[in-house]
Amino acid sequence: MKKNSLSTMNRQAGASALTIMVMVLFFGSLLTLVIKLGPAYLDDITIQEALESLEGTEGLSNMGPAQVRTLINKRLSVNNVRGFEAKNITVEKNGELVVINVDYEVRNNIFRNVDTVVHFQHKYEMKGK
């Protein structure tokens, strides 16, 4: 004899309260990480674009390290990058070539005593016109 399919449907109940709570905690934690770490990565992308836009700048090869650093700081302030410090930029001259090293870290508090540290390091070699 064939079993009635209604008896199996009566046993299906869906997700339990514990499963839903675990899912909410997981996705809430993931959303918190995105909200806390996202701005650091967006600022880093802006810093990279500002440094890459220096390629071909008029008189870049003739500028001193302090002048290049000032030029970079002006571009970053226009792009609203505030937490970045000029001491994280090292500028070296190698003949016509200008070597720019950027090495910095961003610390964010997630909650209470749980922090994140994101480290960024970039190196650019470029010439001016």
C-alpha positions in Angstrom: 0.0 0.0 0.0 1.2 3.5 -0.8 2.0 5.9 2.1 0.3 9.2 2.3 2.6 12.1 1.6 0.8 14.2 4.2 2.4 12.3 7.0 5.9 13.5 5.9 4.8 17.1 5.6 3.6 17.1 9.2 7.1 16.5 10.4 8.7 19.4 8.4 9.1 22.4 10.6 11.7 24.7 9.1 14.6 26.4 10.8 14.8 26.3 14.6 15.2 29.3 16.7 18.8 28.4 17.4 19.6 28.1 13.7 18.1 31.5 13.0 20.0 33.1 15.9 23.3 31.6 14.7 22.6 32.9 11.2 21.8 36.4 12.5 25.0 36.5 14.6 27.1 35.3 11.7 25.7 37.8 9.2 25.7 40.6 11.8 29.4 40.0 12.5 30.1 39.9 8.8 28.3 43.2 8.3 30.2 44.8 11.2 33.5 43.8 9.7 32.5 45.3 6.3 31.4 48.5 8.0 34.6 48.8 10.1 37.2 47.7 7.5 35.6 49.1 4.3 36.7 52.7 4.8 40.3 51.6 5.3 40.3 49.8 2.0 38.6 52.6 0.2 41.1 55.1 1.5 43.9 52.8 0.4 42.5 52.7 -3.1 42.3 56.5 -3.1 45.9 56.7 -2.0 47.0 54.3 -4.8 45.1 56.4 -7.4 46.7 59.6 -6.1 50.2 58.1 -6.3 49.6 56.6 -9.7 48.4 60.0 -11.0 51.9 61.4 -10.2 53.3 59.5 -13.2 54.2 62.0 -15.9 53.8 65.1 -13.6 55.7 68.1 -14.9 59.1 68.4 -13.2 58.7 65.4 -10.9 62.2 64.3 -11.6 63.5 67.7 -10.5 61.5 67.9 -7.3 63.0 67.1 -3.9 61.5 64.5 -1.6 59.8 67.2 0.5 58.2 68.7 -2.5 56.9 65.3 -3.8 55.6 64.6 -0.3 53.8 67.9 -0.2 52.3 67.2 -3.7 51.0 63.9 -2.5 49.5 65.4 0.7 47.7 68.0 -1.4 46.2 65.3 -3.6 45.1 63.3 -0.6 43.5 66.2 1.1 41.5 67.0 -2.0 40.3 63.3 -2.0 39.3 63.6 1.7 41.9 61.1 3.0 42.4 62.4 6.6 44.0 59.7 8.8 47.0 59.3 6.6 50.3 60.8 7.8 53.1 62.1 5.6 55.7 60.2 7.6 54.4 56.9 6.0 55.8 58.1 2.6 59.4 57.7 1.7 60.7 59.4 -1.5 64.0 58.4 -3.0 65.6 59.7 -6.1 67.5 57.4 -8.4 68.7 59.7 -11.3 65.6 60.4 -13.4 63.6 57.9 -11.5 61.6 58.7 -8.4 60.9 55.8 -6.1 57.9 56.3 -3.7 57.4 53.8 -0.9 54.2 53.8 1.2 54.0 51.6 4.3 51.3 52.1 6.9 48.7 50.3 9.0 45.2 51.1 10.0 43.9 50.1 13.4 40.1 49.8 14.1 38.2 48.9 17.2 35.6 46.3 16.5 34.1 46.1 20.0 35.4 46.4 23.5 39.0 45.0 23.4 38.8 43.4 19.9 40.8 45.4 17.3 41.8 44.9 13.7 45.1 45.8 12.1 45.3 46.2 8.4 48.7 46.7 6.9 49.2 48.3 3.5 52.5 48.5 1.5 53.0 50.0 -2.0 56.0 50.9 -4.1 56.0 53.1 -7.1 58.8 53.9 -9.6 58.0 56.8 -11.9 59.4 59.6 -14.1 58.3 63.1 -14.6 58.1 65.0 -17.8 
